[in-house]
């Protein structure tokens, strides 16, 4: 944009006196084009957030030939104590209008002012998340809290995402490239919706990306999917017949879409010692270090899907695209931002792992005794006696006690992670945790790591 200003003498400007007859030459000022503002769309219809409040998503207009669809993260719930927001568990994001669903307050690929942004000029569709079901639910579930309160939670993730996709289809009929990505809970759903979008746009190149969900190698996953009604209103894909719902895994969403669209390029980003994934694994009765589970999943997908690529960075952070660490993360000489830019632009990107240059160290934690765990505390503090949660794994057996959830807070946004202590309706067993034993650890780690409220 070119702005033209006439130079006027200060005396003329402030006194109202007549300007001299000879007009000075105009001054040409180059100004950067302002990024389009975000627009909030309230689709109505069958869409809802978990407790019945309205759903909305956000759009920032751009190039009609390049469309980015991003599925946001924000926790999960599968029991009365976790799903009832009034109990303060903060296990998931229950409302669309929360700051954690506002891309205007995020960095990374949503920072239009960053000259390195791989999606500069793209149309961006930010699919908010407020249903506690990894964007996959299709049922209204009845839960009962430990105090006997009954409530209905609207697991409408599928309807909400479809409303955003319908808007995209109506407003962008013929894109040449569509990036379908997600962070955390959104990463879980991203391969499925990449297949849905590929069905609708056969002429377009569809690129899938998921960040921060590669380590959930747990048998409990299939039960959660059933609880949320994931297999209700599924598309009429014959490839679904190959999969057993009772043993369905998160990685099966990759396999399903790859079977239907074998030419699609699919991608994952993870931090190898992701503490958020480690915590959720603990909730599913898995105490093995996330690093090994993640590598096993990546090895399986790499062997089975020729077009699958991954980027594994060191550290305990969780997800990438919404944060400015997108621009600073580097592994084996490959910057994460360049890797993301390459896949977004249709390039075949390499497999990148911190194991190659030994930057994954320190090694992932092993199972330890309660006594050893005291020495593994990230800040060197000794915690109260008994089993503790140390460096992302349970040290010893989780203590018996009342079920609960720890309330984690960060300035401006409520953040939390669930600790269910009951057998859910889907048969998933969560660890019983004495919240007081872990409160100091999580409050300290939340401040130190600024953990996001997401699955």
C-alpha positions, -999 to +999 in steps of 0.1 A: +000+000+000+014+034-009+003+063+012+008+099-001+011+128+023+015+165+013+042+182+032+028+214+048+046+240+069+039+238+106+029+274+108+003+269+081-010+237+098-016+253+132-024+289+125-048+285+096-027+310+075-027+307+038-001+283+024+025+295+000+016+293-037+044+269-046+033+235-034+060+211-022+064+178-039+044+150-023+063+127+001+060+090-008+058+067+022+060+029+017+038+011+042+035-026+047+002-042+037-018-049+068-029-085+072-066-091+069-085-092+102-099-124+116-136-129+111-157-150+135-183-173+120-212-186+141-226-215+120-255-225+141-274-257+131-263-288+149-231-272+162-226-268+200-199-266+226-198-292+254-223-275+278-247-262+251-231-228+244-228-216+208-200-227+186-179-204+164-147-206+143-124-180+128-113-171+092-086-148+079-090-143+041-062-146+017-052-164-015-082-185-027-059-211-042-041-219-009-062-227+021-050-237+056-075-255+079-062-257+115-078-279+141-071-264+175-062-283+207-077-280+241-079-310+263-105-338+266-131-351+290-147-385+295-162-386+329-186-364+350-159-349+372-138-340+342-166-327+319-185-305+344-168-271+342-183-260+375-161-284+393-130-265+382-111-294+368-101-274+337-095-307+318-106-292+285-117-260+268-155-259+271-163-226+253-155-213+219-149-177+230-120-185+254-086-170+247-072-204+239-096-205+209-085-170+196-059-171+169-054-134+171-036-139+204-013-167+191+021-166+175+037-191+151+018-194+119-009-170+131+016-141+134+010-124+101+038-099+109+065-125+110+084-123+076+093-160+079+057-172+083+052-202+059+015-193+055+018-156+046-009-148+022-028-180+027-065-182+036-065-194+072-094-212+088-090-217+126-114-245+138-121-237+174-124-266+199-148-268+228-162-304+229-136-324+247-136-351+220-106-344+198-129-330+172-143-365+166-174-367+187-210-373+174-231-379+205-246-362+235-232-382+264-248-385+299-223-384+328-226-385+366-201-368+388-187-384+419-212-362+439-241-377+420-248-348+398-261-357+363-251-338+333-252-340+295-221-331+275-224-324+238-196-342+221-203-324+188-167-321+175-176-337+142-205-314+135-184-283+145-156-292+122-180-300+093-196-266+097-162-250+092-155-273+062-189-265+047-180-228+049-147-234+032-164-254+004-189-227-002-164-198-003-134-215-018-147-239-045-114-246-063-082-243-043-051-259-057-036-267-023-052-273+011-032-278+043-051-297+069-033-295+102-038-296+139-022-293+173-026-318+201-062-328+201-065-314+167-035-334+156-053-366+165-081-357+141-060-342+114-054-373+092-091-381+093-102-347+082-075-345+056-092-375+040-126-358+042-112-327+025-095-348-002-128-364-010-143-330-016-114-315-036-102-342-059-084-316-080-064-301-051-032-312-034-040-320+002-012-319+028-017-333+063+001-322+094-003-331+131+017-317+160+020-331+195+001-364+194+025-391+182+031-409+215-004-422+224+004-459+222-023-470+246-051-496+245-075-472+262-078-450+230-105-472+214-126-468+245-124-430+245-133-430+208-165-450+216-174-428+245-173-398+222-193-414+194-165-412+169-178-440+147-213-424+144-220-406+111-187-416+096-183-412+058-192-441+036-156-453+032-152-489+022-117-487+037-133-486+072-141-522+070-105-531+074-104-517+109-117-531+142-134-505+163-126-523+195-088-519+189-088-487+169-057-465+175-048-429+168-024-441+142-052-459+124-066-425+113-033-422+093-037-457+079-073-452+070-067-420+051-036-434+035-055-464+022-082-441+007-057-414-006-024-432-011-008-402-028-014-378+001+017-366+020+013-370+057+034-355+085+039-354+123+059-331+146+067-341+181+091-332+210+105-365+221+099-360+258+066-341+255+054-338+291+017-332+281+016-365+262+034-382+291+007-370+315-021-382+294-005-416+289-004-419+327-041-413+327-045-442+304-025-465+327+006-463+306+038-455+326+064-461+299+084-431+287+067-413+258+098-412+238+099-449+232+062-452+225+064-423+201+093-439+182+075-472+179+045-454+164+067-434+140+085-466+130+052-483+123+038-454+102+070-449+083+071-486+074+035-487+063+029-454+046+055-444+020+045-407+020+047-403+058+074-380+072+082-369+107+102-342+126+113-352+162+128-324+182+144-325+216+127-313+247+094-315+267+075-288+248+040-296+234+030-287+198+046-262+174+025-241+150+008-218+175+041-207+191+071-186+182+093-216+188+084-226+153+110-201+142+138-212+167+135-250+167+163-267+147+174-303+145+204-317+126+207-284+107+170-284+096+150-255+109+114-265+118+100-234+100+118-245+068+105-280+072+069-268+076+073-243+047+085-271+025+057-295+032+031-266+029+045-257-006+043-293-019+079-304-014+089-339-002+105-331+032+130-353+050+126-373+081+142-353+108+151-366+143+172-354+172+185-389+175+207-383+144+228-356+160+224-368+196+205-336+205+177-356+221+196-359+253+190-360+282+177-395+278+141-402+284+132-410+320+129-446+330+106-461+356+119-453+390+112-458+427+096-431+448+130-425+465+148-421+432+120-398+419+128-373+445+163-368+430+148-365+395+126-335+404+132-309+377+140-282+402+160-304+426+134-301+453+125-330+476+088-337+476+067-353+503+071-390+509+053-415+488+047-420+451+052-388+431+050-378+394+086-373+384+098-361+350+067-374+332+064-409+345+048-424+376+074-434+402+060-464+419+023-472+421-001-443+420-015-438+455-050-448+464-073-420+471-101-398+459-103-391+422-097-355+412-082-331+388-055-306+394-063-270+385-035-254+365-037-217+357-017-194+336-022-156+332-052-149+310-061-185+302-072-214+324-052-245+317-055-280+332-050-317+329-074-343+341-067-371+366-098-393+365-101-419+392-130-440+380-138-465+353-155-445+326-185-457+306-161-468+279-141-490+302-110-468+303-092-469+336-076-437+348-051-436+376-062-426+411-042-397+421-039-378+454-041-343+440-023-327+469+008-349+464+011-335+429-001-300+432+032-284+439+049-302+410+023-292+384+020-256+396+058-253+394+059-270+360+030-250+346+048-218+354+081-230+341+069-246+308+036-227+303+019-259+294-010-255+270-045-267+279-047-294+253-046-331+246 
